[in-house]
Amino acid sequence: MTGARRGMGRTHSLVLAKAGAKVVVSDISQEECEQVVQEIKKAGGQAMAVKCDVSNKAEVEDMVKKAVETFGKLDILVNNAGICQFKPFLEMSEEEFKKTIDVNLKGYFLCAQAAAKEMAKNPLTSSGRGKIVNIASIAMGQVGSGFAGLTHYCASKGGIVAMAEAMALELAPLGIRVNTISPGAIDTSMLADVKKDMKTLEATLAGIPLGRIGNAEEISKVVLFLASDESSYMTGSVMVIDGGCTAK
């Protein structure tokens, strides 16, 4: 689990561990990852913490190596790490654009590639050899939405969807399934600025047919579904969970 020290990544880790998965809690802060590991262990689960910057290939490969050394094999990757910072397009620097792409898109590529190489070594069973779950966003363009002030973020999330579809085609013969979740507004630290401003919050809620912001657990349940054999006939799919935003 990348991006697992807080927010949706933390919740996904707890839900997967409760279901019996042995979880590698990974993020840029070892200390915060260890805190999540302790939560999992107190609940009776198994987990380990690994500091990893997903935009760094060497660190990604080390994370995968440690996971296999500790737990014997790798069955599931949840690509969740991401950054989001509002900035007007005409004021956005090249470095700001590059940093978002490096973490949100390149990071997913590096993690998926390293994980898939290990999954391909697993014995082929009726459920395949592995599952990759990518967390994108409704800010993915096309069937999703564009968002002013988030050009870099939208580019990265749209790229995740396109990349995952291509990955699904190439990895299907190996028994590795690749699916994507595109959440709408979810109550995590990324939404803090929206919740601080009443007008912004009201405008956000006005665009959600269900009239509320989602919670991380609602996304985690779908992560668990895609990481399990219950979704055995799914690959290359994008599941939108947004309270009806993109249905309008």
N, C-alpha and C positions, 0 to 999 in steps of 0.2 A: 504494500500500500504506500504510494507516494503521497506527499503532502498530508501526512497523517498526524501531525502534532496538534492540530486543532481543527475546528470547523467540520465540514463534511467528512474529511479524511479520518478524523478521530472517530466519528460516529460510525462510519463504514467499518473501521477496524474492530470496534466493539461488537457490532452486529455479526460480522463474519466470525469472530472468535467465539461468540456465543453459540453459533451454529456448528462449531467444531473445527474451524480452520485454524491452522498455526500461522500467526500473522507476523510479518516483518513490518514493523512500524518505522517508516522512513521519512525524513524531512531534513531541513538545514540545521536544526537544533537538536543535538544529541540529548540534552537535558530534558527538553519538552517531549521528545519521543519516549524517553525512559518513564516519564510520568504516565503516558498512555499505556505503556507496557505494564506498569504496576496496576493500573485500573483493570486491565484484562486479566492479569494473574489473580487479583483479589476476587474476580468473578469466576475463577476456576479455569480460565483459558490459558493458552500457550502463546507466547509472543517474544520477540526480541527487537531491540532498537538498533537502527543503523543510520548514521548521519550521511546524507547524500544530497548533493546539488545535482538535480536531474539534467542540467545543461552541460554537465561535465562527464564525458564518456568514461574516463577512468573510474570515477566515483560510482557511476551506474554499474559498471562491470564488477566492481568490488562489492556492491550491494547484492547483486545477483549471486556472486560467488559465496558470500557469507550465508545467504539464505539456503543455498544448496548444501553447504557444509554443515549447517546447523540442523536442518530439517530433512535432509536426504534427497529432496527433489523440489521442483517448482511446478505447481499446477495452475496457479491463478496470478494474474497481474491486474491490479487496479491502478490505472493511470489517473491520478487525481491532482497532482501538484499543479498549482497555477497562481498567477499574479494578475491583479486588475487595478489599474490606476487611471482615473479620468484625466484626460488632457485634450484640449481642443486640437483638431487636426493641423491647423496652420501653425500651431505653437509646438507641436510634437517634434522632439529631436530624433535624429537617427538612432542614437544610443537607447532612447526610451522605447522606440519601436523594436529594435533588435533584442533588447532584454526580454520583452514580452514574448516575442517569437521564440527566443532561445529556451525559455522555461516552458511555455505553454504548448509549443509545437515540436521543436527540436527535442525537448526533454521526453515527450511521448514517443517519438521515433526511437531515441536511444534506449529507453526502457523496454519498449516492445520488442525491439530487435534482439537485445541481450536476453530477455526472458524467453522469446520464441526459440532461440538457439538451444536453451536448456530444456524447454518443453518438448522439443523434437526428439530428445533422447529418452523421453518417458515411454514405457510400454504402451502400445495402442490398445485401448479398451473400448467398450461399447459407448463410453462417453467421450472418447477422443483422447488427446494428449494434454490439452490445456485450454484455458480460457483467458482472453484479454478483454478487460472492460475499460473503456475510455470515458472520462467525464468531460463533456464538451459544454455547451450552453445553447439556449435559444438565440443567443447573440452570434449566430452562425451564418446569417445571410440566407438567401434562397428560400427554403420552406420555413426558415426561422425569421429572425429580425435583425436589422442593423440598429446600432445605438450611437447617437451623437456623443462625441467625446471618448469613444472607445474603438477607434479605428484599428489600433494594434491588437486589441483583445478580440474583436470580431474576426479579424484576419486569422488569428491563431485558432479560434474555435471552428471557423469554417474549414480551415486546413485539417483539423483533427478529423472531422467527419469524412472529408474526401480521402484522406490518408487511410483511415480505418476501413473504408470500403475496398480500397486496393489491397490492403493487408489481408482482409478477409478472403479475397479471391486467391491470393498466393498461399495462404496458410491453411486453407480448407483441406487440401490434399494431405497435409501433415496431421490432420485431426486437431487443429487448433482453431477455436472459434474466436471471432473478434466482433464485439458489439459496442455501441456507443449510447450513452445517456446524455440528453440535453435538458438540464434543469432550467426552470425559470427563476423567479425571485425566491431565494431560500434564506431563511433566517440564520445567517452566519456573520462573521466579522466583516466579510466583504460587503455586506449590506448595511453596515453601521452608518455610513454617511447618509444613505437614503432615509434611514429611520430617524436620524437627528433632525431633519428638516420636515416639518409637518406638511408643507405644500408638496414637496417631492414625494413623501410617503403617500399622500392622498392621490396624487397623480399616478403613482405606481399601482395602488390598489384599484383605481378606476379602470386600469387596463387589464385587470385579472377577473375574468368572469366569476370565479369562485369567491372573489372578494376578500382574499387573505393571502398572506405570504406563506409559503410552504416551510416545512421543517426538515432538518437533515435526515431524520429517521425515515421519512417518506421516500427519500432517494436511496437510502441504504437498503431498503427492502427490495428495490429493483436491482441494486448491485448484487445482492445475495441471489436473486433469481437468475441473473445472467451468469453468475459464477457457479451455479449449480447445474445438475443434470436436468432440472425442470425446463431449462431453455435449450435442450439438446438439438432442436431443429432450427436454431437461430444463429445466423452469422451475417455480418454486413448490415445489421439493422441499426436504426437510430430510434431510440425511445424518448419521446418528448414528454416531460413532466413539468407542466407550467401553469396549472390551474385554469387552463383554457385560453391562455394568451394568444397562441398562434392559431387558434380555431376561429378567431374573429375575422 
